[in-house]
């Protein structure tokens, strides 16, 4: 494992984890290690605004299927 990743922040590790080389592999291992020991530095935190309005109308479209000749919808 690369020892350089021990000093990186959670946000930097999250950016590195999608790489398909040894740095990405080591970043994924470091993220897993930090989860196991319960380490979290807060740099990759998601902020949720509880007062934000949510649009309650959902655009739900019913799919229309095309059936083969002679097949009927039941």
N, C-alpha and C positions, 0 to 999 in steps of 0.2 A: 504494500500500500504506500502511496506517496505521502510523505510526512508533511508536505506543503498544504494538504487539505485539512490538517488538524487545526490550522489557524484561520481558515476561511469562515465566512458567515453563512448562515442558512440560505440567504438569498443567492449568494454566489454558487453554493452547491446546487441549488435548484436550477440555475442556468446551465451548470456543467453536466447535469445528469442525463441530458438528451444526447450528448456526444457519443459517438460510436468508436471510441478509442480507449486507451488505458486510463485517461483522466476521467472520462465518463463512468467507466467501471468503478474506479476508485471513489468517485463522488457518490455513486449509488451505495457503495459499501459504507462510506462515512455517514450518509443519511440514515442507513439502517442501524449503524452502531449508535448514533445519537438518539434514535428512537428507543433503542433497547435500554440505554442508561438514563433516559429522561432528560436529555440536554436540549434546551431550546433557547436561542439568544434573542428571539423576537423580531429579527430582521425580515422574516418571510411571513409575517402575520397578515391575516386578511381582516380588513376593517369592514364591519357591517353597520350601516346606519339604520337603527331601529325605527326612526321616524320617517324613513323614505316610503313614499306611496307606491303600492304595488298595483299594477293594472290587472283588474279582476276579470276582464273580458278575454277569453281565450278563443283564438281562431281555430276551431275544431272543424275540419272538413271531413265529411264521410267519403271514403274512397268508393269509386264506382268501378266495378269489375266488368270486364267484357267476357262473356261466356261463349263457348263454342256453339256452333249451330246445333239446335236440338236439345241443348241443356237449359233448364230453367232454374231460376233462383227460388229457393224454398224458404 
